[in-house]
């Protein structure tokens, strides 16, 4: 029955918004909202044939919404999956006597079955391209020895190393996955590559195992075994055993990592590595919504070090992050600081300045595009030169803000306009239908609104003078943009009860008598109303709850 109900309703229908109830609404609240709309849209209340037909359609829509939300099972499915859940293949196997929790488990099982049928069509490609640049000639030049060499007046910037790696995942069954990866590297004219094949099997909900086979032109065959196991709900262990064959013989290696959740946001790690570079490492990582903190200590051959890093996450639209770290050990000391920012829907750009002794100064630029990473480490100087640190810090900032203003921002604006246009074209028929339904609902509301206004006037209550819904343009710099609003005075007045108007946290486009006048754009609701003979005005965001009257909405009589 639920599937039949869902087929009759529009795809974008919000049942909660249609009934104007909270998502946590009780059965009594649902019933009260349903009865009120039934009284408004009941076909027997309208004699005009056209109005009667429109009333029947809206009455059936309200009835469908109530049927779904008043039944605990169908409501649980609708809350989790929306209308698509009511149409999902396999609904007929769900027993009506099950609880909402059991319904959720059943539908999760159905979803898993559908995903299994799509396994052969999916891969998860990942890749990295790294280009090392030697720009030391910008700051450390051999002027005395090479001043007479032709062309020496221009700094020599060279690409001295490159690395390319790529991997794809091919799910074989619900528990088995094949992973194919390869890489190529070159540095100062010398290089090589390798290819690896891994087969991973999920043995249970607590762990998985992976076999790895590899070969390359610099090293011989590689055989590895990796095992992951949850020891407790808060603790897991990973073990990686490998045998590397080379001209010098067999080189075994073993790496074991033990990790534990110390609290909700903190993980502790213990790592032991035995083989070519043996070491013991312990680290604590704390990751919250606004920050990421890491402290690590390693004792090993040839490297022992201590490292502290901190990253602050700004809660802005561009997901800006600033970070800094200090690493000190037998190799020297390195201080790094940098930032990263989202520049498009799928791209993140970051830059890090590395200052170390004896490493010198480097600038590392990284671009993440979906699952691909492009990395450009630029070595500026082998010495600690203030000029190199200054240009490495200021240069990327100047270039970024110039590109953001002249290239990135105009491109994103044009891309958004194209997407909005496509969305408008794809939803044009649905919006036209919603507009017709809204206009029909307004006609059906006229008689009820007249009675509500008479009752409110008698008690000096709440009268909606004017109400508009849509996109308002108040910024002078955007005054040429078209204002896209619709008059919703009648629908809002119809929702007034006992001199109160309450709207829930949902898009207003789903309310009776409303529709979306500007698909994909930010919308607001502006209401001018009268209460106790005094004018009030309020503007609220589309998904913001609204309750009127309020003293703060009052318009100053002297203004």
N, C-alpha and C positions, 0 to 999 in steps of 0.2 A: 504493500500500500504506500509506503514511504517513497518508493521509486516512482510510482504513478503520480504522486503529489508533486515530486520534484520536476517531473517532465513537463507539467503544466505551467510552472512558474518561470519567469525570466531568469537567465543564468546569474545575473548580478543582484538578484533580490536579497535584501537583508531582512530576515523575518523579525529580528528584534527591533530594527528601526521602523519597520512597517507598523508594528504594534506599539512603538514608542515605550519600550520597557527595557530595564537593565538586563545584562546578560546573566545576572544572578537572580532574576525575578522569580518570585515564588509562584505557585499555582494560583493563588488568589489574585496576584497582580496580573498574571496572564489572562485570567478569566475576566477581570474587570476591564482590561484594555480591549479584549475581544468583544465583550458585550457592547461596549461603547461604539466600536466601529460597526458592529452588526446593526445597531440602531440607526447609524448614519447611512449605511449602504444597503439596507434590506430592500430587495426589489419591490416588495408589496407596498412600500411607502411612496412609490413614484408611479404616476399614471401615464406620463408621457412615454411613448414606446422607445424613443431614443435613450432617454434617461434611464428607463427600466433596463435596457440592454447593458448600458454602461455600469449600472448598479450591480447587475448580476455578475459581471466579470470581476469587479472589485470585491464584491462580497465573497466570491469563490477564492480569490487570492488571500483575503484575510482568513478565511476558513482553513486554507492550506497551511498558512503560517501557524495558526493555533493548533492544528492537528499535529504538526511536527514538534512544536515546542511543549505541548502539554503531555506528550508521551515520553517518559524518562529514557527509553531506549533510543528512539529516533532523535531526541534532543541531544543525547550524548554523541551520536554519530555526527549530527549537524555541527555541534560545537567543535569537534575535532577536525572534521574534513569538509565542512560546508555542504552545499548541495551536491557536490560530486560524490561525497560519501554515501548519500542516499541512493545514488545511481550506480554505485560500485558493484561490479560483478561479484556474485557470491552472497548478496543480501539474503537470498532465500534460505540459506543454511543457518542464519542466525535465529536462535530460538527467542520468542517473545518474552519468555520468563526470565531471561538473563538480566543481570544488573548492569548499570552503565559501565562499571569497571570491566565486567566480562565482555561487554560489547566492544569496548576499546581494544582489549586483547585480541578478540576475534578479527576485528578489522585490521589490526596490525599484522596479523597472520595473512590475511588476504592480500595486503599490500606487498608483503614479502614474496608471496607466490607470483604476483604480477612482476615484481622486480627480477625474479629468477628467470622469467621468460624473456627479459630484455638483456640478460647478461652478455650474450654473444654480440650485441650491438654496441657495447660500450668499452672505451679504453680511458686511461687516465694519463695522458702524455705529460711529462715533465722534462724541462731542459734548462741548461745553463750555458751561457757563452761568456767567457772571461777574456778580456783583452788587456794585457799589461803594457803600460806606456812608460817609457823612460824620458822624463822631461828635466833631468838634472842640469842640462846645458842652459836652462833658463836662469839658473842662479849660480852654478859652479862652472864657469867657463875657463878654458885654458888659453887665456888671451895672450900671454907672453910667448908661448911656444907656437901657437897656430894663427897669429894675427896676420901673417902674410899668405895664408892658404886661401885660395879662391873660394868665395861663398861663405867664409867663416864669419861674416858680419851677421848672419842669421842663425839663431839658435837651432840646434839639431834635436828634433823630437822623434823618437823611434818607438816602434812596437817591438818589444823584446820577448814577449811570450804570449801564448794563446792557449785557451783550453775550451773544449766543446764537449758537453755530455748530454745525453738524451736517454729517456727511459719511457716505456709504455707498459701498462698493465692490461692483461687479457683475462677477465674472469672466465673460468672454465665451468665451474659449477657453483653452487651456493657456498661451498667451503673451500674450493681450490682456485688459486690465482697464479698465473704465469707472469713473470716480470722480466722483460728484455731490456738491457741497458748497454750503452757503449760510450766510450770517451776517446778523444784525441787531444794530445798535448804537444806543444812545441816551445822551446826556450833557446834563444840564441842560436837558432839553426838546427838544433837537435830535438828530436821528439819521438813520440810513439803513441800507441793506442791499445785499447783492450775492449773485449766484449764479454758480457756476463748474462747468464740465464739463471733465474731463481724460480723455484716452485714453492708456493706457500700454501699450507693447509691449516684451516681453523679446526683444531681438534675438539674444542668445547668452548663454552662461554668463558672459561678461565684462561685459555691459552691458545697458542698456535706455534707451528714449526715451519722452518724454511730451509730448503736445500739450495746451494748456490754452486754453479759451475762457471769458470771463467778462463780466458786465455788472452795473451797479448804478445806483442813483438818484443817487449823489453823483459817481461817476466814469463815464466812457463805457465802451465795449467794451474788453476786454483780450484780447490774444493772446500766448501764451507757448510757449516750447519749452525743455524740460529734458532733459539728456542725462547719463547716468551711465556711467562706463567704468572697468573695472579695467585699470590700466596694467601692473602687475606683481602677483604674489600678495600683496604687502604695501603696494601703493600704488593709490589710485583718485582720479578727478577727477569733479567734478560742475559742470556749466555750466547756467545758467538765463538765457535771454534773454526779455525781455518788452517789449511795446509797449502803453502805456496811452493811450487816446484821451480827451481832455477838451476843455472849452471853450477852454483855453489852447493847444491843439494836441496833437501827439503827444509823449509822454514815453517815450523808450527807457530801458531798464535792462538791466544785465548783471551777473550774480554768478557768480563762479568759485571753487570750493573744491578745493584739493589736499590730500589726506590721506595719511599714511603711518604704518604700524605701526613704532614705534621699538623696541619689544620686545613680549613676550607680552601685557603689560597696559597699554602706553602708546601713545597715538595723538598725532600732531602734525598740526595743521591750519594752512593758509595760505588766507586768504580775501581776495578783491578784489571790491569792489562799486562799480559806476559807475552814476550816474543821479542821482535826486533827492537822495539822501544817500550820497555817495561816501565810501568808507572802505577801509582795509587793516587786516586783523586777523590776528593769529597767536596760536595757543593750543596748549597741551599738556594732555592729559587722561590721567590715570593711574587706572585702575579695577581694583581687586583685590577679593578676597572680603570683605575687612574695611574697605576704605576707597575713597573717590573723591576725587581731587585734581585741581583745574583752575587753571591760570594763563593769563591772556590779556592781550594788549596791542592796543589799537586806535588808529589815527590816522585821523581823518576829519572830515568836515563834516556836521553841526555838533558831533558828539560825538567826543572823544578820551578814552580812559580806560585804566586798568590794573585788573585784577580778579584776586583770589586767593580760592579757595573750597576748603573741605575738608569731607568728609562721612565719618563713622564708622559702619560697619554692625555692629550687634551680632548675634551668631550665636544669637539666641533664637527661640522659636516665633513671636513676634509681629513679627519682622523690624524691630526698632526701629532708627531711624537718627537721629543728631544731626548738625547741620551748622552751619557758620558761613562768612561771606564778607566780604571787604573790597573795595569798589569806589571808586576815586578818579579824578576827571577834571575837565574844564572845568565840568561841571555841579555839582560839589561832591563830597562824600564820603558814602558810605552803608555802614553796618555792618549785617549781617543775621545772625541766629542763630535756630535753631529745631529742631524734631524732627518725625518722622513715625512712625506705628506702624500695624500691621495690626490692625483691629478685628473683622474677620470674614473669611470665606473669600475674598470678592471685593472687600473695601473697605479702603482705606488712608486714615487721617486724619492731617493734618499742620498745623502752625502755625508761622509765621515772624514774628519781630519785626524791623522795619526801622527803624533810627535813622540819620537823615542830616541833613546841613547843605547847603542850606537846606530840605530836604524835610520835616523834622520826624519824627514817630513814627507808624508804621503797624503794624497787626496783620493778617497775611494768613492766612486759614484755607482749607485746600483738602481736599476729599474726592474721592478716586478710587473710583468704583464701577464695576467691570468696565472698559468702554471709555468711560465717561462721567466727566467732571470737573466738579466744582462748586467755584467759586472765590469767596471773599468777602474782598476787601481792605477793611479798616476803617481810615480815616484818623482818627487820634486828636488830633493837634495839629500845628501848623506850627512849634512851638518845641521845643527840647530840654528837656522837663520831666521831672525824675526820677520824679514821680508817674505820668506816662503810661508811662514805661519799666517801672516796677514792676508796674503793673496789667496791662500788655500781656504781661508775662512770667509772673506768678503766676496771674492770672485763668484763662487757658486750662488750666493744670495742675490747678488746683483743680476746675474744671468737668469736665475729662476724667476724673480719678480718681473723682469722685462719680458720673458717668454710667457709667463702667466697672463700678463696684461695684454700683450700683443698677439699671442697665438692661442694659448690654451683656453682662456676664457671665451674669446669669440667662437672657437671651434666647439666647445661644450654647449654654448648657447644655440648655435646653429643645429647641433646634433639633437638637442632637446626639442627644438621646434620641429625637426623632421619626425621625431618619435611621437610628438603630440599630434602631428598631422596624420600619421599612420593610425594612431589610436582613435582619432576622431572618425577616420574613414571606416575603420573596422567596426566601430560601435554606433555608426550613424543610424542604422535601422533600429537598434535597441533603444537609442536615445529618443528617436521619433516616437516609438511605441510608448516609452515612459512619459514623454511630453503629452501625448494624447490621453494617457491614463490620468495624468495629473490634472489636465484641463477638465476631464470628465469628473474627477473627484471634486474639483472646485465647484462645478455646477451642482453636484449633488449636495454640497455642504451649505449652499446659500440659505436654505430655509432654517437649518440648524443654527447657523451663524447669526441669523436675524433674531432668533429666540435667545441665544446666549448674550448678544449685545443688549437686548432689552432687559434681561435679568441683571447684567453687570451695571447698566446705567442706573437702574433702580437702587442699587446698593452703593453707588459711587465706586464701583470695582474696577477691574482690569479691562481696558479697551485697547486693542491693537490698532493704532492709527495708520501706520505704514510699516511694512516689513519687506526686506529685499534679501535675496540669497544669490551668491555667486562671487565673481571676482571684482573687487573694488580697486581702483587705481587712485591713490592719494599722493604718490610721489610725483613732483613736477617734472622730474627727468623722464618719467614714463607716461606723461600726459597724452601722448599720441596713441597709446595702446587703447584698444577698444574695451569699454566697460561691458562685462557680460554678467548681467543679473536678471533675476525674474522676481515678479511680485508674488509674495507668499503671505500677504495680509490675511486673506480668508482662511487658508489652512492653519495658520497659527492661532487665529481667534477661535477656530473650531476646537483646538486643543485646550482652551482655557476652561478650568473647572474650579468653582469656588474661589474666584479671583486669583487663581494661581496658574502659571504656565511652567511645566517642568519638561525639559528635554534631556535625554540620556546621552552618554558618551558614545555616540555613533554618528556616522555621516548623515547630515540632514537630508541628503538626496533620497534616502529611503523612506522619509516621512510621507504620509498621505498628502497628495496635492503638491509634492515637490518633485523635481527631477534635476539632473546635473546639466547646468547650462554651459559649462566649460570643462570638458573631460580632461583629466590629467593635470589640471592647474589648481593652485591653492584657492580655497573658497572660504567665505565668511558669511555670517548671518547678522544683518543689521536691523534692529527693531526700534521703532518709535512708538511708545505706548503711553497711555494715560491711566493714572491710578490716583483715586481720591481727588480728581480734578486737576492734578499736576502732571505735566509732561515729563517723561523719562526716556532715556535713550541708552542702548547698549549694542556693542558689536562683539561677537564671539567667533572663535575659529570653528571650522567645520565639524571636527570631532570633539569639541569641547562641550561638556555638560552645561546646561543653562537653566537657571531658576529665577523667575521674576514673579512679583516685583521685588526690587531691592532699593534701599535708600541711596546706595552709591550710584545708581543709574539716574538719579534726579537731575534735571536740567535747571541750572541757576536761572531764576526769573530775571535777574539783572543782566545776564550774559547776552 
